[in-house]
Amino acid sequence: MFANFLYFIIVLLIYATYQPSETPNLPLDETLELFLFFILVFFLLTRIQFSMLEKKIRTQGFPLFDHVLENSFTSLLSRQSVMAVFLFTVDVYILNLPDYMDKIGYFRIFPTLPALLFLLLFVFYLSLVWYCAHDTYQRVYSSRISRNAYILSNISFAVPVLLPWVLLSGIHDLIMVLPFEWLKKFMAAGEGETLFFLIFLFAVALTGPLLIQKFWGCKPLGKGHVRERIETLCERAGMEYADILCWPIFEGRMITAGVMGLVKKFRYILVTKALLDLLSPEEVDAVIAHEIGHVKRSHLIFYLFFFVGYMVLSYAIFDLILYLIVFTEPLYRFVIHSGVSQTSVTSTLFTILNIFIFLVYFRYIFGYFMRNFERQADCYVYTFFDTAGPLISTFEKIAAGSGQAPDKPNWHHFSIAERVDYILKCEKDRSWIKKHDQKIKKSIAVYLIGMILIGCGGYLVSSGETDRKLIANFERILWEEIEKNPHNPKLYHLLGDLHYSRNEYAQTIGAYQKALDLKADDPEVLNNLAWLYATCETLPLRNPEMALRLALRAAQLSDAPHVLDTLAESYYVNGMYEMAVQTEEKALARSGKERALYEAQLEKFRKAMEKRGKIS
């Protein structure tokens, strides 16, 4: 089930890093037809595959909790979940569904709303998988859980990982529509946005468990000897908490327990009914001692620290990887020869790199610490008891009751067999506990050193000198291509963009003009040259009349928001303020995630128009 966390975050990255295209790949009617067709095909293929597995179970008569059968079911479930991620990617990048959402007024004002709809779309895809998997799940695990409960339990377990993002994004949207310009400017600055994120992250980390336990529908564990034993053990450990809750995940039939919350006011101990029914009082004590170990060893705080570390390192690692890819020339030449826009290439590359970094970090780095923190929590049982025998018998019961193979590991836990083997080592020699504690301390030290080195490397790569080397390398390759293909307007377009990035305005004009000589109806070149003539910092190169002429031609070829914005700016520099306002209003109506830019432009034009009115 923890894999569902990864799927949801990957989907969020796919959506968040998508850059709207100038024009969708297909007309709306064809897009809708393909959208529905892909859903139907996905559902039918999923249904057929689970039906085939169920038929295999019936005909071959597998024994209860057969591990080969369990592996087949788990693999199929994972494969179809990955296919759901792929289908979502097709919806975003091939069908361009976000582009159609951006045309709806409220969605442009509150970008969180379309994002929520797309996340719900992915929930729907996964629900189709769980719907098809239910009957097979019942046979594999001899479960009586209903189909609806099975689907809802999977959703309720995974969705809370998105709550922080939903709240963060929603609050950001509200700030953008509130009439507090100072706050908007603060949020627009990189430092302000980072500070806002960190404050919000720690606030959610502190209070999030309150929302999550309510989302899960947890209820306080009733009074009785079980609750009294848990309370007594927590009192012995000096661990304070808000409540002990009964966790109804999978109708309470899942054999598990947990603890969440950094501070006592929002800390909860969770136990399922199946765990309490299956285990003896001594075994329940061992499980609770394990959960107390997570708190006393500060694992929850470390998890938050590692999450912040991911946010920091992802930027640095991204710069390093991008540097390596771009400096090897193939990407440059691909952009030059393919005809694919730089925006599309950059957006796709950015998405792929982000997903790659996320998977590597959480699968291998975060997963490494999770596995070893679990082992450390296992060892913490010896703080209360002379033997961990009840914990060993608990693992054996979980393996027998869940059908999980004892030797089956996963990315966030050692296998049950490995955990039992290590506890048996500790039973014979307590020095193994200290050895593991030292291993974790050294691992954290290595992590910190690595984070510092990667951070410094990312900073050096993103420094001005490295940027200059990258641009110089691109210019060299570009001139080589121009010598081979002197009549390719795309090459002069790229050359103009390159000169523009270095504020070489005279060379920019020459390159763009050459591109227009070869292809007079390129809206992007017309737009870029018009903007340069309208806003050039070198005053002798400004040409308002030429800017308006070029911008009008560009607007005839494309009604993209940035093209209309250039036309509005051209009207503005020619003193045609009313036309500037009208055109910018059209640009704002077509804008998506970059509303703040167009709103600022519109305000500038309106003020100019009002000032003229007062003077006249």
HUDAHU-V275595 format. One record per pair of residues at least 24 apart in sequence whose ideal C-beta (glycine too) atoms are under 7 Angstrom apart, sorted by the first residue. I is the first residue (numbers start at 1). J is the second residue. Records with the same first field share a line. If there is no record, write none. Layout:
BEGIN
I: J + J
END
This chain:
BEGIN
1: 154 + 157 + 158
2: 412
3: 78 + 81
4: 154 + 157 + 158
5: 158 + 161
6: 362
7: 81 + 85
8: 158 + 161 + 162
9: 161 + 358
10: 85 + 355 + 358
11: 85 + 88 + 119 + 122
12: 119 + 162 + 165
13: 351 + 354 + 355 + 358
14: 88 + 89 + 92 + 351
15: 92 + 115 + 118
17: 347 + 350 + 351 + 354
18: 92 + 93 + 98 + 347
19: 343 + 347
20: 98 + 99 + 102 + 592
21: 96 + 99
22: 558 + 560
24: 96 + 99
25: 94 + 96
26: 95
28: 100
31: 95
34: 95
35: 91 + 95
38: 87 + 90
42: 83 + 87 + 128
43: 128
46: 80 + 128 + 129 + 132
47: 132
49: 76
50: 76 + 132 + 133 + 136
53: 136
54: 135 + 136 + 139
57: 139
64: 142
65: 403
67: 405
69: 140
70: 140 + 403 + 405
73: 136 + 140
77: 129 + 133
80: 129
81: 126 + 129
84: 122 + 125 + 126 + 129
87: 125
88: 121 + 122 + 125
91: 121
102: 592
108: 591 + 592 + 595
109: 177
110: 173
111: 173 + 593
112: 166 + 169 + 170 + 173
115: 169
116: 166
119: 162
123: 155
127: 151
130: 154
140: 403
141: 403
143: 253
145: 250 + 251 + 253
149: 251
153: 249 + 250
156: 215 + 216
157: 249
160: 212 + 215
163: 208 + 211
164: 204 + 208
167: 204
168: 200
176: 596
188: 596
201: 308
205: 262 + 304
206: 262 + 263 + 266
207: 266
209: 260 + 261 + 266 + 267 + 268
210: 266
212: 260
213: 245 + 268
216: 247 + 248 + 249
217: 248
218: 245 + 246 + 247 + 248 + 270
219: 245 + 246
220: 244 + 245
221: 245 + 246 + 271
226: 276 + 284
229: 281 + 284 + 285
230: 269 + 288
233: 285 + 288 + 289 + 292 + 384
234: 292
236: 384
237: 292 + 296
239: 292 + 295 + 296
240: 264
241: 267 + 268 + 269
242: 266 + 267 + 268
243: 268
244: 269
245: 269 + 270
246: 271 + 273
247: 271 + 272
255: 398 + 401 + 402
257: 287 + 291
258: 291
259: 291 + 294 + 295
262: 300 + 301
278: 397 + 401
279: 394 + 397
282: 390
283: 390 + 393 + 394
285: 390
286: 381 + 388 + 390 + 391 + 394
287: 394
289: 380 + 381 + 384
290: 377 + 378 + 380 + 381 + 391
292: 380
293: 376 + 377 + 380
294: 373 + 377
296: 380
297: 376 + 377 + 380
299: 373
302: 369
306: 366 + 369
309: 451
310: 361
312: 455
313: 451 + 454 + 455
314: 357
315: 458
316: 454 + 455 + 457 + 458
317: 357 + 454 + 458
318: 353 + 357
319: 458 + 461 + 462
320: 457 + 458 + 461
321: 353
322: 353
323: 461 + 466
326: 470
327: 470 + 473
329: 477
332: 474 + 477
333: 477
336: 478 + 481 + 491 + 494
339: 490
363: 411
367: 411 + 412
369: 443
370: 412
371: 412 + 413 + 414
372: 439 + 440 + 443
374: 413 + 414
375: 414 + 419 + 422 + 436
376: 436 + 437 + 440
378: 419 + 423
379: 426 + 433 + 436
382: 426 + 430 + 433
387: 427
388: 423 + 426 + 427
391: 423
392: 420 + 423
395: 419 + 420
471: 498 + 501 + 502
474: 498
487: 518
489: 515 + 518 + 519 + 522
492: 518
493: 522 + 525
496: 528
500: 528 + 532
505: 532 + 536 + 538 + 541
506: 541
508: 532
509: 541
521: 557
523: 554 + 557 + 558 + 563
526: 550 + 553 + 554
527: 551 + 554 + 562 + 563 + 566
530: 554 + 566 + 570
531: 566 + 569
534: 569 + 570 + 573
535: 569
544: 573 + 574
547: 573
548: 574
559: 590
561: 587 + 590 + 591 + 598
564: 590
565: 598 + 601
568: 601 + 605
572: 605 + 608
577: 605 + 608 + 609 + 612
578: 609
580: 605
581: 605 + 606 + 609
END
